Amino acid sequence: MTIVGICGSPRKQATDYVLREALSMLEEKGFETEFFGVRGKDISPCKHCDYCLREKKCIVQDDMYEVYPMLTEAQGIIMATPVYNGGLSAQLKAIMDRCRALGAVDFDFLRYKVGMAIAVGGDRMGGQELAIQQIMTFYILTGAVPVSGGAFGANLGGTFWSQDTLDGVKEDEQGFRSLRKTVKRFSAFLEKFEVQK
């Protein structure tokens, strides 16, 4: 089974690091992984022009065309975002919105796939759970199965306090505890779904 990790940070810092750690944990469990980062990529916001509804493809020819096949072929999806103004990054939101073109081709393009979320904030309580809720809402609306880490430490997913530094996120033991719990449940869901196919 393939898992795609999408990093919504325009910098190669804390969010990039944490997502790669999550993918490494999953590789140790035997999953294949792919990484896509928005850093240095050209991804425009959705114009909501309805071209995709008519032509079954997005009118904007940019780096989203790297993301589309990754999402359609993956069984699991991890979206990771830095926290900007108490929510997710504009870059990750653009990716979500541009998936309208995938829905125009196949309404069920994410149905029954398993999704988890990671948020990295500069403050301990800087909006990580609000950012994750936005990712979970995307999963719910597209028919994906959102998976959290569960109660007692990872309620909605992997939440990190970076203190605005890469070293800060590396030292965040509570953050890594939430990540390990979330990865454990995420992989269990993937394995359960695979058995039932």
KEMARZA-588664 format. One record per atom (N, C-alpha, C): residue number from 1; atom name; x, y, z. Coordinates in steps of 0.2 Angstrom, whole numbers, plus 5000, padded with zeros to 4 digits. Layout:
BEGIN
<node NUM,"CA",<X,Y,Z>>
...
This chain:
BEGIN
<node 1,"N",<5004,4994,5000>>
<node 1,"CA",<5000,5000,5000>>
<node 1,"C",<5004,5006,5000>>
<node 2,"N",<5002,5011,4996>>
<node 2,"CA",<5006,5017,4996>>
<node 2,"C",<5003,5023,5000>>
<node 3,"N",<5007,5027,5003>>
<node 3,"CA",<5005,5032,5007>>
<node 3,"C",<5008,5038,5004>>
<node 4,"N",<5004,5044,5003>>
<node 4,"CA",<5007,5050,5001>>
<node 4,"C",<5007,5055,5006>>
<node 5,"N",<5013,5058,5007>>
<node 5,"CA",<5013,5064,5012>>
<node 5,"C",<5014,5070,5009>>
<node 6,"N",<5009,5075,5010>>
<node 6,"CA",<5009,5081,5007>>
<node 6,"C",<5011,5087,5012>>
<node 7,"N",<5017,5090,5011>>
<node 7,"CA",<5019,5095,5016>>
<node 7,"C",<5017,5102,5013>>
<node 8,"N",<5013,5105,5017>>
<node 8,"CA",<5010,5112,5015>>
<node 8,"C",<5015,5118,5017>>
<node 9,"N",<5021,5117,5019>>
<node 9,"CA",<5026,5122,5021>>
<node 9,"C",<5030,5124,5015>>
<node 10,"N",<5030,5131,5014>>
<node 10,"CA",<5035,5133,5009>>
<node 10,"C",<5042,5133,5011>>
<node 11,"N",<5044,5131,5017>>
<node 11,"CA",<5051,5131,5020>>
<node 11,"C",<5053,5124,5021>>
<node 12,"N",<5059,5122,5021>>
<node 12,"CA",<5061,5116,5022>>
<node 12,"C",<5064,5116,5030>>
<node 13,"N",<5059,5116,5034>>
<node 13,"CA",<5060,5117,5041>>
<node 13,"C",<5056,5112,5045>>
<node 14,"N",<5053,5114,5050>>
<node 14,"CA",<5050,5109,5055>>
<node 14,"C",<5044,5105,5052>>
<node 15,"N",<5040,5107,5048>>
<node 15,"CA",<5034,5103,5045>>
<node 15,"C",<5037,5098,5041>>
<node 16,"N",<5041,5100,5037>>
<node 16,"CA",<5045,5095,5032>>
<node 16,"C",<5048,5090,5036>>
<node 17,"N",<5052,5091,5041>>
<node 17,"CA",<5055,5086,5045>>
<node 17,"C",<5050,5081,5048>>
<node 18,"N",<5045,5084,5051>>
<node 18,"CA",<5040,5080,5055>>
<node 18,"C",<5037,5075,5050>>
<node 19,"N",<5035,5078,5044>>
<node 19,"CA",<5031,5073,5040>>
<node 19,"C",<5036,5068,5037>>
<node 20,"N",<5042,5069,5036>>
<node 20,"CA",<5047,5064,5034>>
<node 20,"C",<5048,5059,5039>>
<node 21,"N",<5048,5061,5046>>
<node 21,"CA",<5048,5056,5051>>
<node 21,"C",<5042,5052,5051>>
<node 22,"N",<5036,5054,5050>>
<node 22,"CA",<5030,5050,5050>>
<node 22,"C",<5031,5045,5044>>
<node 23,"N",<5033,5047,5038>>
<node 23,"CA",<5033,5043,5033>>
<node 23,"C",<5039,5037,5034>>
<node 24,"N",<5044,5039,5038>>
<node 24,"CA",<5049,5034,5040>>
<node 24,"C",<5046,5029,5044>>
<node 25,"N",<5042,5031,5049>>
<node 25,"CA",<5039,5026,5054>>
<node 25,"C",<5035,5021,5050>>
<node 26,"N",<5031,5024,5045>>
<node 26,"CA",<5027,5020,5041>>
<node 26,"C",<5031,5015,5036>>
<node 27,"N",<5036,5017,5034>>
<node 27,"CA",<5041,5013,5030>>
<node 27,"C",<5043,5007,5034>>
<node 28,"N",<5045,5008,5040>>
<node 28,"CA",<5047,5003,5045>>
<node 28,"C",<5042,4998,5046>>
<node 29,"N",<5035,5000,5045>>
<node 29,"CA",<5030,4995,5046>>
<node 29,"C",<5028,4992,5039>>
<node 30,"N",<5032,4993,5034>>
<node 30,"CA",<5031,4990,5028>>
<node 30,"C",<5027,4993,5022>>
<node 31,"N",<5025,5000,5023>>
<node 31,"CA",<5022,5003,5019>>
<node 31,"C",<5026,5007,5014>>
<node 32,"N",<5024,5008,5008>>
<node 32,"CA",<5028,5012,5003>>
<node 32,"C",<5025,5019,5004>>
<node 33,"N",<5030,5024,5003>>
<node 33,"CA",<5028,5031,5004>>
<node 33,"C",<5031,5035,4998>>
<node 34,"N",<5027,5041,4997>>
<node 34,"CA",<5029,5046,4993>>
<node 34,"C",<5028,5053,4996>>
<node 35,"N",<5033,5057,4995>>
<node 35,"CA",<5033,5064,4998>>
<node 35,"C",<5032,5069,4993>>
<node 36,"N",<5027,5074,4994>>
<node 36,"CA",<5026,5080,4990>>
<node 36,"C",<5027,5086,4994>>
<node 37,"N",<5031,5091,4993>>
<node 37,"CA",<5031,5097,4996>>
<node 37,"C",<5030,5103,4992>>
<node 38,"N",<5026,5108,4995>>
<node 38,"CA",<5025,5114,4991>>
<node 38,"C",<5031,5119,4990>>
<node 39,"N",<5036,5118,4994>>
<node 39,"CA",<5042,5122,4993>>
<node 39,"C",<5044,5122,4986>>
<node 40,"N",<5045,5128,4983>>
<node 40,"CA",<5047,5129,4976>>
<node 40,"C",<5043,5127,4971>>
<node 41,"N",<5037,5125,4973>>
<node 41,"CA",<5032,5123,4968>>
<node 41,"C",<5027,5128,4966>>
<node 42,"N",<5024,5128,4960>>
<node 42,"CA",<5019,5133,4957>>
<node 42,"C",<5013,5130,4958>>
<node 43,"N",<5009,5132,4963>>
<node 43,"CA",<5002,5129,4964>>
<node 43,"C",<4997,5135,4965>>
<node 44,"N",<4993,5137,4960>>
<node 44,"CA",<4989,5142,4960>>
<node 44,"C",<4982,5140,4964>>
<node 45,"N",<4979,5145,4967>>
<node 45,"CA",<4973,5144,4970>>
<node 45,"C",<4967,5142,4965>>
<node 46,"N",<4962,5139,4967>>
<node 46,"CA",<4957,5137,4963>>
<node 46,"C",<4953,5143,4960>>
<node 47,"N",<4951,5143,4954>>
<node 47,"CA",<4947,5149,4951>>
<node 47,"C",<4940,5148,4952>>
<node 48,"N",<4938,5142,4953>>
<node 48,"CA",<4931,5140,4953>>
<node 48,"C",<4927,5142,4947>>
<node 49,"N",<4931,5141,4941>>
<node 49,"CA",<4928,5143,4935>>
<node 49,"C",<4924,5138,4932>>
<node 50,"N",<4923,5132,4934>>
<node 50,"CA",<4919,5126,4932>>
<node 50,"C",<4922,5123,4926>>
<node 51,"N",<4928,5125,4923>>
<node 51,"CA",<4931,5122,4918>>
<node 51,"C",<4932,5114,4919>>
<node 52,"N",<4934,5112,4925>>
<node 52,"CA",<4935,5105,4926>>
<node 52,"C",<4928,5101,4926>>
<node 53,"N",<4923,5104,4927>>
<node 53,"CA",<4916,5101,4927>>
<node 53,"C",<4915,5099,4920>>
<node 54,"N",<4916,5104,4915>>
<node 54,"CA",<4915,5103,4908>>
<node 54,"C",<4920,5098,4905>>
<node 55,"N",<4927,5100,4906>>
<node 55,"CA",<4932,5096,4902>>
<node 55,"C",<4935,5091,4906>>
<node 56,"N",<4933,5090,4912>>
<node 56,"CA",<4936,5084,4916>>
<node 56,"C",<4944,5085,4918>>
<node 57,"N",<4946,5091,4918>>
<node 57,"CA",<4953,5092,4920>>
<node 57,"C",<4953,5100,4922>>
<node 58,"N",<4959,5101,4926>>
<node 58,"CA",<4959,5108,4928>>
<node 58,"C",<4962,5113,4922>>
<node 59,"N",<4960,5119,4922>>
<node 59,"CA",<4962,5123,4917>>
<node 59,"C",<4969,5126,4918>>
<node 60,"N",<4971,5126,4925>>
<node 60,"CA",<4977,5129,4927>>
<node 60,"C",<4983,5123,4926>>
<node 61,"N",<4987,5124,4922>>
<node 61,"CA",<4993,5119,4921>>
<node 61,"C",<4999,5121,4925>>
<node 62,"N",<4999,5118,4931>>
<node 62,"CA",<5005,5120,4935>>
<node 62,"C",<5007,5113,4939>>
<node 63,"N",<5010,5114,4945>>
<node 63,"CA",<5013,5108,4948>>
<node 63,"C",<5007,5104,4952>>
<node 64,"N",<5001,5106,4952>>
<node 64,"CA",<4996,5101,4954>>
<node 64,"C",<4996,5095,4950>>
<node 65,"N",<4998,5095,4944>>
<node 65,"CA",<4998,5089,4940>>
<node 65,"C",<5003,5084,4942>>
<node 66,"N",<5007,5086,4947>>
<node 66,"CA",<5011,5081,4950>>
<node 66,"C",<5007,5078,4956>>
<node 67,"N",<5003,5081,4959>>
<node 67,"CA",<4999,5079,4965>>
<node 67,"C",<4993,5075,4963>>
<node 68,"N",<4990,5076,4958>>
<node 68,"CA",<4984,5072,4956>>
<node 68,"C",<4985,5065,4956>>
<node 69,"N",<4990,5062,4952>>
<node 69,"CA",<4991,5055,4952>>
<node 69,"C",<4993,5052,4958>>
<node 70,"N",<4997,5056,4962>>
<node 70,"CA",<4999,5053,4969>>
<node 70,"C",<4993,5052,4973>>
<node 71,"N",<4988,5057,4973>>
<node 71,"CA",<4982,5056,4977>>
<node 71,"C",<4977,5051,4975>>
<node 72,"N",<4977,5050,4968>>
<node 72,"CA",<4972,5045,4966>>
<node 72,"C",<4975,5038,4967>>
<node 73,"N",<4981,5037,4967>>
<node 73,"CA",<4984,5030,4967>>
<node 73,"C",<4986,5028,4974>>
<node 74,"N",<4986,5033,4979>>
<node 74,"CA",<4988,5031,4986>>
<node 74,"C",<4982,5028,4990>>
<node 75,"N",<4983,5024,4995>>
<node 75,"CA",<4978,5021,4999>>
<node 75,"C",<4978,5026,5005>>
<node 76,"N",<4983,5029,5007>>
<node 76,"CA",<4983,5033,5013>>
<node 76,"C",<4986,5040,5012>>
<node 77,"N",<4984,5045,5015>>
<node 77,"CA",<4986,5052,5014>>
<node 77,"C",<4988,5055,5021>>
<node 78,"N",<4993,5058,5021>>
<node 78,"CA",<4995,5062,5027>>
<node 78,"C",<4996,5069,5024>>
<node 79,"N",<4992,5074,5027>>
<node 79,"CA",<4993,5081,5026>>
<node 79,"C",<4996,5084,5032>>
<node 80,"N",<5002,5088,5031>>
<node 80,"CA",<5005,5091,5036>>
<node 80,"C",<5006,5099,5034>>
<node 81,"N",<5004,5103,5039>>
<node 81,"CA",<5004,5110,5038>>
<node 81,"C",<5008,5114,5044>>
<node 82,"N",<5011,5119,5042>>
<node 82,"CA",<5013,5124,5048>>
<node 82,"C",<5006,5128,5049>>
<node 83,"N",<5006,5131,5055>>
<node 83,"CA",<5000,5135,5057>>
<node 83,"C",<5002,5142,5056>>
<node 84,"N",<4997,5145,5051>>
<node 84,"CA",<4997,5152,5050>>
<node 84,"C",<4991,5155,5052>>
<node 85,"N",<4992,5160,5056>>
<node 85,"CA",<4986,5164,5059>>
<node 85,"C",<4980,5159,5061>>
<node 86,"N",<4982,5154,5065>>
<node 86,"CA",<4978,5149,5068>>
<node 86,"C",<4975,5144,5064>>
<node 87,"N",<4977,5144,5058>>
<node 87,"CA",<4975,5139,5053>>
<node 87,"C",<4980,5136,5049>>
<node 88,"N",<4978,5132,5043>>
<node 88,"CA",<4983,5129,5039>>
<node 88,"C",<4986,5134,5034>>
<node 89,"N",<4991,5132,5031>>
<node 89,"CA",<4994,5136,5026>>
<node 89,"C",<4990,5137,5020>>
<node 90,"N",<4991,5143,5016>>
<node 90,"CA",<4988,5145,5010>>
<node 90,"C",<4989,5139,5005>>
<node 91,"N",<4996,5137,5005>>
<node 91,"CA",<4998,5132,5000>>
<node 91,"C",<4994,5126,5001>>
<node 92,"N",<4993,5123,5007>>
<node 92,"CA",<4990,5117,5008>>
<node 92,"C",<4982,5118,5006>>
<node 93,"N",<4979,5124,5008>>
<node 93,"CA",<4972,5125,5006>>
<node 93,"C",<4971,5125,4998>>
<node 94,"N",<4976,5128,4995>>
<node 94,"CA",<4976,5128,4987>>
<node 94,"C",<4976,5121,4985>>
<node 95,"N",<4980,5116,4988>>
<node 95,"CA",<4980,5109,4985>>
<node 95,"C",<4973,5106,4986>>
<node 96,"N",<4970,5107,4992>>
<node 96,"CA",<4963,5105,4994>>
<node 96,"C",<4958,5107,4989>>
<node 97,"N",<4958,5114,4988>>
<node 97,"CA",<4953,5117,4983>>
<node 97,"C",<4954,5115,4976>>
<node 98,"N",<4960,5114,4974>>
<node 98,"CA",<4962,5112,4967>>
<node 98,"C",<4960,5104,4966>>
<node 99,"N",<4958,5101,4971>>
<node 99,"CA",<4956,5094,4970>>
<node 99,"C",<4949,5093,4968>>
<node 100,"N",<4946,5099,4967>>
<node 100,"CA",<4939,5099,4964>>
<node 100,"C",<4940,5096,4957>>
<node 101,"N",<4945,5097,4954>>
<node 101,"CA",<4946,5094,4947>>
<node 101,"C",<4946,5087,4947>>
<node 102,"N",<4949,5084,4952>>
<node 102,"CA",<4949,5076,4953>>
<node 102,"C",<4941,5074,4954>>
<node 103,"N",<4938,5078,4958>>
<node 103,"CA",<4931,5076,4960>>
<node 103,"C",<4926,5077,4954>>
<node 104,"N",<4928,5081,4949>>
<node 104,"CA",<4925,5082,4943>>
<node 104,"C",<4925,5076,4938>>
<node 105,"N",<4931,5072,4939>>
<node 105,"CA",<4932,5066,4935>>
<node 105,"C",<4929,5060,4938>>
<node 106,"N",<4930,5060,4945>>
<node 106,"CA",<4928,5054,4949>>
<node 106,"C",<4926,5057,4956>>
<node 107,"N",<4919,5057,4957>>
<node 107,"CA",<4917,5060,4963>>
<node 107,"C",<4920,5057,4969>>
<node 108,"N",<4921,5050,4968>>
<node 108,"CA",<4923,5046,4974>>
<node 108,"C",<4931,5045,4974>>
<node 109,"N",<4935,5050,4972>>
<node 109,"CA",<4942,5049,4971>>
<node 109,"C",<4946,5048,4977>>
<node 110,"N",<4943,5050,4983>>
<node 110,"CA",<4946,5049,4989>>
<node 110,"C",<4942,5044,4994>>
<node 111,"N",<4936,5042,4991>>
<node 111,"CA",<4932,5038,4996>>
<node 111,"C",<4935,5032,4998>>
<node 112,"N",<4935,5031,5005>>
<node 112,"CA",<4937,5025,5009>>
<node 112,"C",<4945,5025,5009>>
<node 113,"N",<4948,5030,5007>>
<node 113,"CA",<4956,5031,5008>>
<node 113,"C",<4956,5033,5015>>
<node 114,"N",<4962,5032,5018>>
<node 114,"CA",<4963,5034,5025>>
<node 114,"C",<4967,5040,5026>>
<node 115,"N",<4965,5045,5030>>
<node 115,"CA",<4969,5051,5030>>
<node 115,"C",<4971,5053,5037>>
<node 116,"N",<4977,5056,5038>>
<node 116,"CA",<4978,5059,5045>>
<node 116,"C",<4982,5065,5044>>
<node 117,"N",<4982,5069,5049>>
<node 117,"CA",<4985,5076,5049>>
<node 117,"C",<4990,5077,5054>>
<node 118,"N",<4994,5082,5052>>
<node 118,"CA",<5000,5085,5056>>
<node 118,"C",<5000,5092,5056>>
<node 119,"N",<5000,5095,5062>>
<node 119,"CA",<5001,5103,5062>>
<node 119,"C",<5007,5105,5066>>
<node 120,"N",<5010,5110,5064>>
<node 120,"CA",<5016,5112,5068>>
<node 120,"C",<5015,5120,5069>>
<node 121,"N",<5015,5121,5075>>
<node 121,"CA",<5014,5129,5077>>
<node 121,"C",<5020,5131,5081>>
<node 122,"N",<5022,5138,5080>>
<node 122,"CA",<5027,5141,5083>>
<node 122,"C",<5026,5142,5091>>
<node 123,"N",<5019,5142,5093>>
<node 123,"CA",<5017,5142,5100>>
<node 123,"C",<5015,5135,5102>>
<node 124,"N",<5015,5134,5108>>
<node 124,"CA",<5012,5127,5110>>
<node 124,"C",<5005,5126,5109>>
<node 125,"N",<5001,5132,5110>>
<node 125,"CA",<4994,5132,5108>>
<node 125,"C",<4993,5137,5103>>
<node 126,"N",<4995,5136,5097>>
<node 126,"CA",<4995,5141,5092>>
<node 126,"C",<4990,5140,5086>>
<node 127,"N",<4986,5135,5087>>
<node 127,"CA",<4980,5134,5082>>
<node 127,"C",<4981,5127,5079>>
<node 128,"N",<4985,5123,5082>>
<node 128,"CA",<4987,5116,5079>>
<node 128,"C",<4980,5112,5077>>
<node 129,"N",<4976,5112,5083>>
<node 129,"CA",<4970,5108,5082>>
<node 129,"C",<4965,5111,5077>>
<node 130,"N",<4965,5118,5077>>
<node 130,"CA",<4961,5121,5072>>
<node 130,"C",<4963,5119,5064>>
<node 131,"N",<4970,5120,5064>>
<node 131,"CA",<4972,5118,5057>>
<node 131,"C",<4971,5111,5055>>
<node 132,"N",<4971,5106,5060>>
<node 132,"CA",<4970,5099,5059>>
<node 132,"C",<4962,5098,5057>>
<node 133,"N",<4958,5102,5061>>
<node 133,"CA",<4951,5101,5059>>
<node 133,"C",<4949,5103,5052>>
<node 134,"N",<4953,5108,5049>>
<node 134,"CA",<4952,5110,5042>>
<node 134,"C",<4954,5104,5038>>
<node 135,"N",<4959,5101,5039>>
<node 135,"CA",<4962,5095,5035>>
<node 135,"C",<4956,5089,5036>>
<node 136,"N",<4954,5088,5042>>
<node 136,"CA",<4949,5083,5043>>
<node 136,"C",<4943,5084,5039>>
<node 137,"N",<4941,5091,5039>>
<node 137,"CA",<4935,5092,5035>>
<node 137,"C",<4936,5091,5028>>
<node 138,"N",<4941,5092,5025>>
<node 138,"CA",<4943,5090,5018>>
<node 138,"C",<4942,5083,5017>>
<node 139,"N",<4945,5079,5022>>
<node 139,"CA",<4944,5071,5021>>
<node 139,"C",<4937,5069,5022>>
<node 140,"N",<4933,5072,5026>>
<node 140,"CA",<4926,5070,5027>>
<node 140,"C",<4922,5072,5021>>
<node 141,"N",<4923,5078,5018>>
<node 141,"CA",<4919,5080,5012>>
<node 141,"C",<4921,5076,5006>>
<node 142,"N",<4927,5073,5006>>
<node 142,"CA",<4929,5069,5000>>
<node 142,"C",<4928,5062,5001>>
<node 143,"N",<4925,5060,5007>>
<node 143,"CA",<4924,5053,5008>>
<node 143,"C",<4930,5049,5011>>
<node 144,"N",<4935,5052,5012>>
<node 144,"CA",<4941,5049,5015>>
<node 144,"C",<4939,5048,5023>>
<node 145,"N",<4943,5043,5026>>
<node 145,"CA",<4942,5041,5033>>
<node 145,"C",<4947,5045,5037>>
<node 146,"N",<4945,5050,5041>>
<node 146,"CA",<4950,5053,5045>>
<node 146,"C",<4951,5050,5051>>
<node 147,"N",<4958,5049,5052>>
<node 147,"CA",<4960,5045,5058>>
<node 147,"C",<4964,5050,5063>>
<node 148,"N",<4963,5050,5069>>
<node 148,"CA",<4967,5054,5074>>
<node 148,"C",<4971,5049,5078>>
<node 149,"N",<4974,5052,5083>>
<node 149,"CA",<4978,5048,5087>>
<node 149,"C",<4975,5045,5093>>
<node 150,"N",<4969,5048,5094>>
<node 150,"CA",<4964,5046,5100>>
<node 150,"C",<4966,5050,5106>>
<node 151,"N",<4962,5048,5111>>
<node 151,"CA",<4962,5052,5117>>
<node 151,"C",<4969,5051,5121>>
<node 152,"N",<4970,5056,5126>>
<node 152,"CA",<4976,5056,5130>>
<node 152,"C",<4983,5057,5126>>
<node 153,"N",<4983,5063,5123>>
<node 153,"CA",<4989,5065,5120>>
<node 153,"C",<4989,5066,5112>>
<node 154,"N",<4984,5063,5108>>
<node 154,"CA",<4984,5064,5101>>
<node 154,"C",<4977,5065,5099>>
<node 155,"N",<4973,5069,5102>>
<node 155,"CA",<4966,5069,5100>>
<node 155,"C",<4964,5070,5093>>
<node 156,"N",<4967,5074,5089>>
<node 156,"CA",<4965,5075,5082>>
<node 156,"C",<4971,5073,5078>>
<node 157,"N",<4977,5072,5080>>
<node 157,"CA",<4982,5070,5076>>
<node 157,"C",<4989,5072,5079>>
<node 158,"N",<4994,5073,5074>>
<node 158,"CA",<5001,5075,5077>>
<node 158,"C",<5001,5082,5078>>
<node 159,"N",<5002,5085,5084>>
<node 159,"CA",<5003,5092,5085>>
<node 159,"C",<5009,5093,5088>>
<node 160,"N",<5013,5098,5085>>
<node 160,"CA",<5020,5100,5087>>
<node 160,"C",<5020,5107,5089>>
<node 161,"N",<5025,5108,5093>>
<node 161,"CA",<5027,5115,5095>>
<node 161,"C",<5034,5116,5093>>
<node 162,"N",<5035,5120,5088>>
<node 162,"CA",<5042,5121,5085>>
<node 162,"C",<5046,5126,5089>>
<node 163,"N",<5043,5131,5092>>
<node 163,"CA",<5046,5137,5095>>
<node 163,"C",<5050,5140,5089>>
<node 164,"N",<5047,5140,5083>>
<node 164,"CA",<5049,5143,5077>>
<node 164,"C",<5056,5141,5075>>
<node 165,"N",<5058,5135,5077>>
<node 165,"CA",<5065,5132,5075>>
<node 165,"C",<5065,5125,5074>>
<node 166,"N",<5069,5123,5069>>
<node 166,"CA",<5069,5116,5068>>
<node 166,"C",<5072,5112,5074>>
<node 167,"N",<5076,5114,5078>>
<node 167,"CA",<5078,5111,5084>>
<node 167,"C",<5073,5111,5089>>
<node 168,"N",<5068,5116,5089>>
<node 168,"CA",<5063,5116,5094>>
<node 168,"C",<5058,5110,5093>>
<node 169,"N",<5057,5109,5086>>
<node 169,"CA",<5052,5103,5085>>
<node 169,"C",<5055,5096,5086>>
<node 170,"N",<5062,5096,5085>>
<node 170,"CA",<5065,5090,5086>>
<node 170,"C",<5065,5088,5094>>
<node 171,"N",<5065,5093,5098>>
<node 171,"CA",<5065,5092,5105>>
<node 171,"C",<5058,5091,5108>>
<node 172,"N",<5053,5092,5104>>
<node 172,"CA",<5046,5091,5107>>
<node 172,"C",<5044,5084,5108>>
<node 173,"N",<5045,5082,5114>>
<node 173,"CA",<5043,5075,5115>>
<node 173,"C",<5036,5073,5115>>
<node 174,"N",<5032,5078,5117>>
<node 174,"CA",<5025,5078,5117>>
<node 174,"C",<5022,5077,5110>>
<node 175,"N",<5025,5081,5106>>
<node 175,"CA",<5023,5081,5099>>
<node 175,"C",<5025,5074,5096>>
<node 176,"N",<5031,5072,5097>>
<node 176,"CA",<5032,5065,5094>>
<node 176,"C",<5028,5059,5097>>
<node 177,"N",<5026,5060,5103>>
<node 177,"CA",<5021,5055,5106>>
<node 177,"C",<5015,5056,5103>>
<node 178,"N",<5012,5062,5101>>
<node 178,"CA",<5006,5062,5097>>
<node 178,"C",<5007,5059,5090>>
<node 179,"N",<5012,5060,5087>>
<node 179,"CA",<5014,5057,5081>>
<node 179,"C",<5014,5050,5081>>
<node 180,"N",<5017,5047,5085>>
<node 180,"CA",<5018,5040,5086>>
<node 180,"C",<5011,5037,5087>>
<node 181,"N",<5007,5040,5091>>
<node 181,"CA",<5000,5037,5092>>
<node 181,"C",<4996,5037,5086>>
<node 182,"N",<4996,5043,5082>>
<node 182,"CA",<4992,5044,5076>>
<node 182,"C",<4995,5039,5071>>
<node 183,"N",<5001,5038,5070>>
<node 183,"CA",<5004,5034,5065>>
<node 183,"C",<5002,5027,5066>>
<node 184,"N",<5002,5025,5073>>
<node 184,"CA",<4999,5018,5075>>
<node 184,"C",<4992,5017,5073>>
<node 185,"N",<4988,5022,5074>>
<node 185,"CA",<4981,5021,5072>>
<node 185,"C",<4980,5021,5065>>
<node 186,"N",<4983,5026,5062>>
<node 186,"CA",<4983,5026,5054>>
<node 186,"C",<4985,5020,5051>>
<node 187,"N",<4990,5017,5053>>
<node 187,"CA",<4993,5011,5050>>
<node 187,"C",<4988,5005,5051>>
<node 188,"N",<4985,5005,5057>>
<node 188,"CA",<4980,5000,5059>>
<node 188,"C",<4974,5000,5055>>
<node 189,"N",<4971,5006,5053>>
<node 189,"CA",<4966,5007,5049>>
<node 189,"C",<4967,5005,5042>>
<node 190,"N",<4973,5007,5039>>
<node 190,"CA",<4975,5005,5033>>
<node 190,"C",<4975,4997,5032>>
<node 191,"N",<4978,4994,5037>>
<node 191,"CA",<4979,4986,5037>>
<node 191,"C",<4972,4983,5037>>
<node 192,"N",<4967,4986,5041>>
<node 192,"CA",<4961,4983,5042>>
<node 192,"C",<4957,4984,5035>>
<node 193,"N",<4957,4990,5032>>
<node 193,"CA",<4954,4991,5025>>
<node 193,"C",<4957,4986,5020>>
<node 194,"N",<4963,4985,5020>>
<node 194,"CA",<4966,4981,5015>>
<node 194,"C",<4964,4974,5016>>
<node 195,"N",<4963,4971,5022>>
<node 195,"CA",<4960,4965,5023>>
<node 195,"C",<4953,4964,5021>>
<node 196,"N",<4949,4969,5021>>
<node 196,"CA",<4942,4969,5019>>
<node 196,"C",<4941,4969,5012>>
<node 197,"N",<4946,4971,5008>>
<node 197,"CA",<4945,4972,5001>>
<node 197,"C",<4945,4966,4997>>
